[in-house]
Amino acid sequence: MSRRIGTRATVWSAVLLLAAVLFAGGMIRTVFSPLQEAAKLDLKLSDFAISLVQGLATGAPIALVSIPLAWVIDHGNRVRLLVALLAISVIGALWTAFATGLLSLFLARMLSALGASCAIPVIISLVADLCAPEKRGAAIVVLGLGAYAGAAAAFVLAGLLLPALARHPIAALGAMAPWRETHLLLGLAGTLMLFLLFLLREPQRHEVELQTTSLGPTMRALWGKRAFLFPLFAGQIGVSMADAAAGVWATPVLIPQLSSAAGRVCRVGGRDPVCRRRPRLGPWRVRRRPWPQDRPSRRPPVGRCSRHRPGHSHRPCSRSCPALAGFS
């Protein structure tokens, strides 16, 4: 039995607030990707360990809770659920800043991805009841902009904060690594968003297809639409895999290609500077432009190694960057 309760106006202030929540969740979920090389060096993790943190930790919990979450969305208080999910995501970001090994990092990233990703269907359900039917398309576009802008802003934020915190660490945090400080600051910023969510009220549900609270009718309804849902499910899996892989492995692929990293990479601990390496990607060699310091007429930038010519001993930089020290 379906029903519709009158016409209603679109509450754009609430839609914008929910888009801001998606923006914050996108940043918390994605910010580890541009910082994973620094975390890998700091925690001495392997590529396989990073694949577990970025793959299994972020995908498996969401798959396990998806159907129970959908039932709670249909029958529970969605605003309270959204507050709880954002709190879980913030806790994961803060825990990431204090991770001491693979297990703690795995659990922290699991919480971050679980809260941020599960908030998306909750917000879509809320917006459906906060908007007039003819305005839902525009509202969904605003939500999409918030989610994707947050993921893009995570790369920008990491690129700005990582070298800045390496040069000017926060004194109150002691000797915390820059990638940890970035997660800590982002988690604190996400905490502020929690207080804004308390201004949101649960909207009245306007279109309900099933009135029962039992899970059985819901599963039967899903099975009845299997001809439509299964191809859609398979397509979304493929798109999500490609999208996630691009976000996860963009940084480790681009670092050797550009012969640089987030900040200044220099010789520390006896390793050759990364700018002297000419990496291979499969059968192709990556061609690089010479650094300015390779030209004797120009002064080397601060943070680079002073000598890069054959026959000369490599000396450490006068101001080394602890953000990605030792990467090669």
C-alpha positions as CSV (number, residue, x, y, z in Angstrom):
1,M,0.0,0.0,0.0
2,S,1.4,3.4,-1.0
3,R,0.4,6.8,0.2
4,R,1.4,10.4,-0.4
5,I,0.8,13.2,2.1
6,G,0.1,16.4,0.3
7,T,2.6,18.7,-1.4
8,R,5.6,20.1,0.4
9,A,8.3,22.7,-0.1
10,T,12.0,21.9,-0.4
11,V,14.1,22.7,2.7
12,W,17.3,23.8,0.9
13,S,19.0,24.7,4.2
14,A,18.8,21.1,5.3
15,V,19.9,19.9,1.9
16,L,23.0,22.1,2.0
17,L,23.8,20.9,5.5
18,L,23.5,17.2,4.4
19,A,25.7,18.0,1.4
20,A,28.3,19.5,3.8
21,V,28.1,16.2,5.8
22,L,28.9,14.3,2.6
23,F,31.7,16.7,1.9
24,A,33.2,16.0,5.4
25,G,32.6,12.2,5.0
26,G,34.3,12.2,1.6
27,M,37.4,13.9,3.0
28,I,37.6,11.5,6.0
29,R,37.1,8.5,3.8
30,T,39.6,9.6,1.1
31,V,42.4,11.5,2.8
32,F,44.4,8.4,3.7
33,S,45.0,7.7,0.0
34,P,47.4,10.6,-0.7
35,L,49.0,9.9,2.7
36,Q,49.4,6.1,2.5
37,E,53.0,6.2,1.3
38,A,54.0,8.3,4.4
39,A,52.0,5.9,6.6
40,K,53.6,2.9,4.9
41,L,57.1,4.2,5.7
42,D,56.2,5.2,9.2
43,L,54.6,2.0,10.2
44,K,56.9,-0.2,8.0
45,L,54.0,-1.8,6.1
46,S,54.2,-3.8,2.9
47,D,52.1,-3.2,-0.3
48,F,50.0,-6.2,0.6
49,A,49.2,-4.6,4.0
50,I,48.2,-1.4,2.4
51,S,45.9,-3.3,0.0
52,L,44.2,-4.8,3.1
53,V,43.8,-1.4,4.7
54,Q,42.5,0.3,1.5
55,G,40.5,-2.6,0.2
56,L,39.2,-5.2,2.7
57,A,38.9,-2.8,5.6
58,T,36.8,-0.3,3.6
59,G,34.6,-2.7,1.6
60,A,33.8,-5.8,3.7
61,P,32.1,-4.1,6.7
62,I,29.8,-2.0,4.4
63,A,28.7,-5.2,2.6
64,L,27.9,-6.9,5.9
65,V,25.8,-4.1,7.3
66,S,24.1,-2.9,4.1
67,I,20.8,-4.8,4.5
68,P,20.4,-4.2,8.3
69,L,21.2,-0.5,7.6
70,A,18.5,-0.3,5.0
71,W,16.0,-1.7,7.5
72,V,17.0,0.9,10.1
73,I,16.7,3.7,7.5
74,D,13.2,2.6,6.6
75,H,11.9,2.2,10.2
76,G,14.2,4.1,12.6
77,N,15.2,7.7,13.3
78,R,17.4,8.7,10.4
79,V,18.9,11.8,11.9
80,R,20.1,10.0,15.0
81,L,21.5,7.3,12.7
82,L,23.4,9.9,10.7
83,V,24.8,11.4,13.9
84,A,26.0,8.0,15.0
85,L,27.6,7.2,11.6
86,L,29.4,10.5,11.4
87,A,30.7,10.0,15.0
88,I,32.0,6.5,13.9
89,S,33.8,8.1,11.0
90,V,35.3,10.8,13.1
91,I,36.5,8.2,15.7
92,G,38.1,6.3,12.8
93,A,40.0,9.4,11.7
94,L,41.2,10.2,15.2
95,W,42.2,6.6,15.7
96,T,44.2,6.6,12.4
97,A,46.3,9.4,13.8
98,F,47.4,7.2,16.7
99,A,47.6,3.9,14.9
100,T,50.7,1.8,15.9
101,G,50.6,-1.1,13.5
102,L,48.6,-2.9,10.8
103,L,45.8,-4.1,13.1
104,S,45.0,-0.7,14.6
105,L,45.3,1.0,11.2
106,F,43.0,-1.6,9.7
107,L,40.3,-1.1,12.4
108,A,40.6,2.7,12.2
109,R,40.2,2.8,8.5
110,M,37.3,0.4,8.7
111,L,35.5,2.8,11.1
112,S,36.2,5.8,8.9
113,A,34.9,4.1,5.7
114,L,32.0,2.5,7.4
115,G,30.6,5.7,8.9
116,A,31.3,7.9,5.8
117,S,29.9,5.4,3.2
118,C,26.9,4.3,5.2
119,A,25.9,7.9,5.7
120,I,25.2,8.2,1.9
121,P,21.9,6.2,1.8
122,V,20.7,7.8,5.1
123,I,21.2,11.2,3.6
124,I,19.5,10.3,0.3
125,S,16.5,9.0,2.3
126,L,16.3,12.2,4.3
127,V,16.5,14.4,1.2
128,A,13.7,12.4,-0.4
129,D,11.4,13.6,2.4
130,L,12.9,17.1,2.6
131,C,12.3,17.9,-1.0
132,A,9.3,18.3,-3.3
133,P,9.2,15.5,-5.8
134,E,10.0,17.8,-8.8
135,K,13.1,19.1,-6.9
136,R,14.7,15.8,-6.0
137,G,16.9,15.7,-9.0
138,A,18.4,19.1,-8.2
139,A,18.9,18.1,-4.6
140,I,20.6,14.8,-5.6
141,V,23.0,16.8,-7.8
142,V,23.9,19.0,-4.8
143,L,24.6,15.9,-2.7
144,G,26.7,14.4,-5.4
145,L,28.7,17.6,-5.7
146,G,29.3,17.5,-1.9
147,A,30.5,13.9,-1.9
148,Y,32.9,14.2,-4.9
149,A,34.1,17.6,-3.9
150,G,35.0,16.2,-0.5
151,A,37.0,13.4,-2.1
152,A,38.9,15.8,-4.3
153,A,39.5,18.2,-1.5
154,A,41.1,15.4,0.5
155,F,44.0,15.2,-2.0
156,V,44.3,19.0,-2.0
157,L,44.3,19.2,1.8
158,A,46.8,16.4,2.1
159,G,49.1,18.0,-0.4
160,L,49.0,21.3,1.5
161,L,49.2,20.0,5.0
162,L,51.8,17.3,4.7
163,P,54.7,19.5,3.7
164,A,53.5,22.4,5.8
165,L,53.3,20.2,9.0
166,A,56.7,18.7,8.1
167,R,58.3,22.2,8.2
168,H,56.2,23.6,11.0
169,P,55.0,20.8,13.3
170,I,52.4,21.5,15.9
171,A,54.3,21.9,19.1
172,A,51.5,20.6,21.3
173,L,51.5,17.3,19.5
174,G,55.2,16.6,20.1
175,A,57.0,14.5,17.5
176,M,53.8,13.2,15.7
177,A,54.4,12.5,12.0
178,P,52.8,14.9,9.6
179,W,50.4,12.3,8.1
180,R,49.1,11.6,11.6
181,E,48.7,15.3,12.4
182,T,46.6,15.6,9.1
183,H,44.2,12.9,10.3
184,L,44.0,14.4,13.7
185,L,43.1,17.9,12.4
186,L,40.6,16.4,10.0
187,G,39.0,14.4,12.8
188,L,38.7,17.5,15.0
189,A,37.1,19.4,12.1
190,G,34.6,16.5,11.6
191,T,33.7,16.8,15.3
192,L,32.4,20.3,14.6
193,M,30.1,18.9,12.0
194,L,28.5,16.7,14.6
195,F,27.2,19.7,16.5
196,L,25.6,21.1,13.3
197,L,23.7,17.9,12.8
198,F,21.8,18.4,16.1
199,L,20.1,21.3,14.4
200,L,18.4,18.9,12.0
201,R,15.0,17.4,12.7
202,E,13.6,14.1,11.5
203,P,11.3,14.8,8.6
204,Q,7.9,13.2,8.1
205,R,7.9,10.2,5.8
206,H,5.8,10.9,2.8
207,E,5.9,7.9,0.5
208,V,5.8,4.4,2.1
209,E,5.3,1.2,0.1
210,L,5.4,-1.3,3.0
211,Q,4.0,-0.7,6.5
212,T,5.5,-3.8,8.2
213,T,8.6,-3.8,10.3
214,S,9.4,-7.4,9.5
215,L,12.5,-8.1,7.4
216,G,10.9,-10.9,5.4
217,P,8.6,-8.8,3.2
218,T,11.5,-6.5,2.4
219,M,13.6,-9.4,1.2
220,R,10.8,-10.8,-0.9
221,A,10.2,-7.4,-2.4
222,L,13.9,-7.2,-3.3
223,W,13.8,-10.7,-4.8
224,G,10.8,-9.8,-6.9
225,K,12.9,-7.0,-8.5
226,R,16.0,-9.2,-9.0
227,A,15.9,-8.9,-12.8
228,F,16.6,-5.1,-12.4
229,L,18.7,-5.2,-9.2
230,F,21.3,-7.9,-10.1
231,P,22.6,-6.2,-13.3
232,L,22.6,-2.9,-11.5
233,F,24.5,-4.5,-8.6
234,A,27.1,-6.0,-10.9
235,G,27.6,-2.7,-12.7
236,Q,28.0,-0.8,-9.5
237,I,30.6,-3.3,-8.3
238,G,32.7,-2.8,-11.4
239,V,32.5,1.0,-11.3
240,S,33.2,1.1,-7.6
241,M,36.3,-1.2,-8.0
242,A,37.7,1.0,-10.8
243,D,37.0,4.2,-8.9
244,A,38.4,3.0,-5.7
245,A,41.5,1.6,-7.4
246,A,42.2,4.9,-9.1
247,G,41.9,6.8,-5.8
248,V,44.1,4.3,-3.9
249,W,47.0,3.8,-6.3
250,A,47.1,7.3,-7.8
251,T,49.6,8.6,-5.3
252,P,52.2,5.7,-5.4
253,V,52.1,5.7,-9.3
254,L,52.4,9.5,-9.6
255,I,55.2,9.8,-7.1
256,P,57.9,8.0,-9.1
257,Q,56.5,9.4,-12.4
258,L,56.9,12.9,-11.3
259,S,60.1,12.1,-9.4
260,S,58.7,14.0,-6.4
261,A,56.4,13.5,-3.4
262,A,54.0,15.5,-1.3
263,G,56.6,18.0,-0.1
264,R,60.4,17.6,-0.7
265,V,61.9,14.2,-0.8
266,C,65.6,14.0,0.0
267,R,68.3,11.6,1.0
268,V,67.9,10.4,4.6
269,G,69.6,7.3,6.1
270,G,72.0,6.6,3.3
271,R,69.4,6.2,0.5
272,D,69.7,7.8,-2.9
273,P,67.4,10.8,-3.5
274,V,64.3,9.8,-5.3
275,C,65.0,12.5,-7.9
276,R,68.0,10.4,-9.0
277,R,65.9,7.4,-9.7
278,R,64.4,6.7,-13.1
279,P,61.6,4.3,-12.3
280,R,60.2,1.6,-14.5
281,L,56.5,1.0,-15.0
282,G,56.4,-2.3,-16.8
283,P,58.5,-2.3,-20.0
284,W,58.6,1.5,-20.2
285,R,61.1,3.9,-18.7
286,V,59.7,7.2,-17.4
287,R,61.4,10.2,-18.8
288,R,61.9,13.1,-16.4
289,R,62.8,16.7,-16.8
290,P,66.1,17.8,-15.1
291,W,65.7,19.4,-11.7
292,P,66.7,23.1,-11.5
293,Q,69.7,22.1,-9.3
294,D,71.1,19.9,-12.1
295,R,71.8,23.2,-14.0
296,P,75.0,24.8,-12.4
297,S,73.7,28.3,-13.2
298,R,70.9,28.1,-10.7
299,R,70.9,27.6,-6.9
300,P,69.3,24.3,-5.7
301,P,66.0,24.8,-4.0
302,V,66.0,24.4,-0.2
303,G,65.2,20.8,0.7
304,R,66.9,19.2,-2.3
305,C,70.2,17.4,-2.2
306,S,73.0,19.7,-3.0
307,R,74.8,17.4,-5.5
308,H,73.3,15.0,-8.0
309,R,76.2,14.5,-10.4
310,P,78.1,11.2,-11.0
311,G,81.4,11.1,-9.1
312,H,80.2,13.3,-6.3
313,S,79.1,12.0,-2.9
314,H,75.5,12.6,-2.0
315,R,75.2,14.9,1.0
316,P,72.0,15.1,3.1
317,C,69.9,18.3,2.6
318,S,70.3,21.1,5.1
319,R,66.6,20.8,5.8
320,S,65.2,17.4,5.4
321,C,61.6,16.6,5.1
322,P,60.4,14.0,7.7
323,A,57.1,13.6,5.9
324,L,58.3,11.0,3.4
325,A,61.9,10.5,4.5
326,G,63.5,7.4,3.1
327,F,61.1,7.0,0.2
328,S,62.8,5.6,-2.9
